[in-house]
Amino acid sequence: MLSSVPALAVPAMPMLTMPVLPTLVVGAGQVVRAGVDVVRISDVAASLASFGDAFARRLFTAAERDYANSALDAELAAARYAVRFAAREAAIKAFNLAEVGVNWRELEVVRLPDGSCTLAPSGRARAAIGALQQCVLSMSHEGDYAVAMVLAVLATNEDKGQL
């Protein structure tokens, strides 16, 4: 009998103030896609230690390498590489690029003057993505993990789906 079950005392939780998040406005003929990825920074550090610049050149653009390598220590450099790798994986998921065969460097993370970052797709990635109207990239790293999330608004064609 339910009336005999004691009620659980739940302490009052203070209201948290949340920062304003980037907003994606979606209208008719648009679709929202999302992707997220987590990367272990120590795995990227091990690859950098084993393969050095060859690893970085294969996966990252010159501008990304310059930024990562400007870090004051190897741990921060590895974190910068790892979070950019996570951003690429998140973009592959958000844009459904797994079967397209894009080059890793075709999904560049561009650092803006205010310190925020955005994605700059090029080549086959840009062609496969189609009509990208808005894209938000959020990245973070802490401890041994780097995480990135991509939210995108793409134009659609009512008859054919995503353009």
C-alpha positions as CSV (number, residue, x, y, z in Angstrom):
1,M,0.0,0.0,0.0
2,L,1.5,3.3,-1.1
3,S,0.2,5.3,1.8
4,S,2.5,3.3,4.1
5,V,5.6,4.3,2.2
6,P,7.3,7.3,4.0
7,A,7.9,10.4,1.9
8,L,11.5,11.1,1.1
9,A,12.8,14.3,2.6
10,V,14.4,16.3,-0.3
11,P,16.4,19.3,0.8
12,A,15.6,22.6,-1.0
13,M,18.1,23.2,-3.8
14,P,19.2,26.8,-4.4
15,M,18.4,28.1,-7.9
16,L,21.6,28.1,-10.0
17,T,22.3,30.9,-12.4
18,M,23.3,29.4,-15.7
19,P,25.3,31.4,-18.2
20,V,23.7,32.3,-21.5
21,L,24.4,29.6,-24.0
22,P,24.7,30.1,-27.7
23,T,21.3,29.9,-29.3
24,L,20.5,28.3,-32.6
25,V,17.4,29.7,-34.2
26,V,15.7,27.2,-36.3
27,G,12.9,27.9,-38.8
28,A,11.1,26.1,-41.6
29,G,13.4,24.2,-43.9
30,Q,16.1,23.8,-41.3
31,V,17.4,20.9,-39.2
32,V,19.6,20.9,-36.1
33,R,22.4,18.3,-35.8
34,A,24.6,17.7,-32.7
35,G,27.8,15.8,-32.0
36,V,29.9,15.3,-28.9
37,D,33.2,13.6,-28.3
38,V,35.6,12.9,-25.4
39,V,39.3,12.3,-25.8
40,R,41.9,11.1,-23.3
41,I,44.7,13.7,-23.3
42,S,47.3,11.2,-22.2
43,D,46.6,9.1,-25.4
44,V,47.3,12.2,-27.5
45,A,50.4,13.0,-25.5
46,A,51.6,9.4,-26.1
47,S,51.1,9.7,-29.8
48,L,52.9,13.0,-29.9
49,A,55.8,11.4,-27.9
50,S,55.9,8.4,-30.3
51,F,55.3,10.0,-33.6
52,G,56.2,13.7,-33.0
53,D,55.5,16.2,-35.7
54,A,54.4,13.5,-38.2
55,F,51.3,12.8,-35.9
56,A,50.5,16.5,-35.6
57,R,51.0,17.2,-39.4
58,R,48.7,14.4,-40.3
59,L,45.8,15.5,-38.2
60,F,46.1,19.3,-37.7
61,T,46.5,22.4,-39.9
62,A,49.5,24.6,-39.6
63,A,47.6,27.3,-37.6
64,E,46.3,24.6,-35.1
65,R,49.9,23.3,-34.7
66,D,51.2,26.8,-34.2
67,Y,48.7,27.4,-31.5
68,A,49.1,24.1,-29.7
69,N,52.9,24.3,-29.8
70,S,52.8,27.9,-28.4
71,A,51.9,26.3,-25.0
72,L,54.4,26.8,-22.2
73,D,54.6,23.0,-21.5
74,A,54.0,19.7,-23.2
75,E,50.9,18.9,-21.1
76,L,49.1,22.0,-22.2
77,A,50.1,21.4,-25.9
78,A,48.7,17.8,-25.7
79,A,45.5,19.2,-24.2
80,R,45.2,21.7,-27.0
81,Y,45.7,19.0,-29.6
82,A,43.3,16.6,-27.8
83,V,40.4,19.1,-27.6
84,R,40.8,19.9,-31.3
85,F,40.7,16.2,-32.1
86,A,37.5,15.9,-30.0
87,A,36.1,18.8,-32.0
88,R,36.8,17.0,-35.3
89,E,35.1,13.8,-34.0
90,A,32.1,15.8,-32.7
91,A,31.9,17.5,-36.2
92,I,32.0,14.2,-37.9
93,K,29.0,13.1,-35.8
94,A,27.1,16.3,-36.2
95,F,27.6,16.5,-40.0
96,N,27.2,12.8,-40.6
97,L,30.7,12.6,-42.2
98,A,31.8,9.1,-41.1
99,E,31.3,7.5,-44.5
100,V,32.4,10.5,-46.5
101,G,36.2,10.0,-46.1
102,V,37.2,13.5,-45.3
103,N,40.7,14.5,-44.4
104,W,41.2,15.4,-40.7
105,R,42.6,18.8,-41.7
106,E,39.4,19.6,-43.6
107,L,37.7,20.2,-40.2
108,E,39.9,23.0,-38.8
109,V,39.3,24.6,-35.4
110,V,39.8,28.3,-35.8
111,R,40.6,30.4,-32.8
112,L,38.9,33.8,-32.9
113,P,40.3,37.1,-31.6
114,D,38.1,36.9,-28.4
115,G,39.5,33.4,-27.6
116,S,36.4,31.5,-28.7
117,C,36.7,28.9,-31.4
118,T,34.7,27.9,-34.4
119,L,34.9,25.2,-37.1
120,A,36.1,26.0,-40.7
121,P,35.2,23.0,-42.9
122,S,36.9,22.8,-46.3
123,G,37.3,20.5,-49.2
124,R,35.2,17.3,-49.2
125,A,34.0,18.1,-45.7
126,R,32.6,21.4,-46.8
127,A,30.9,19.9,-49.9
128,A,29.4,17.0,-47.9
129,I,28.1,19.3,-45.1
130,G,26.0,21.2,-47.6
131,A,24.0,24.3,-46.6
132,L,25.5,25.1,-43.2
133,Q,23.6,28.1,-41.7
134,Q,24.9,28.2,-38.2
135,C,27.5,26.2,-36.2
136,V,28.4,26.4,-32.5
137,L,31.5,24.7,-31.2
138,S,32.2,24.3,-27.4
139,M,35.4,22.8,-26.2
140,S,37.0,22.2,-22.8
141,H,39.7,20.2,-21.1
142,E,40.3,19.2,-17.5
143,G,42.6,16.6,-16.0
144,D,43.1,13.8,-18.5
145,Y,40.0,14.6,-20.6
146,A,39.1,16.9,-23.5
147,V,35.5,17.3,-24.6
148,A,33.9,19.1,-27.6
149,M,30.4,19.6,-28.7
150,V,29.2,20.8,-32.1
151,L,25.6,22.1,-32.8
152,A,24.7,23.0,-36.3
153,V,21.7,24.3,-38.3
154,L,21.6,23.0,-41.8
155,A,19.1,23.9,-44.6
156,T,16.9,21.2,-45.9
157,N,14.9,20.7,-49.0
158,E,11.4,19.5,-48.2
159,D,11.5,16.9,-50.9
160,K,15.1,15.6,-50.6
161,G,16.0,16.1,-46.9
162,Q,19.3,17.7,-45.9
163,L,20.9,19.7,-48.7
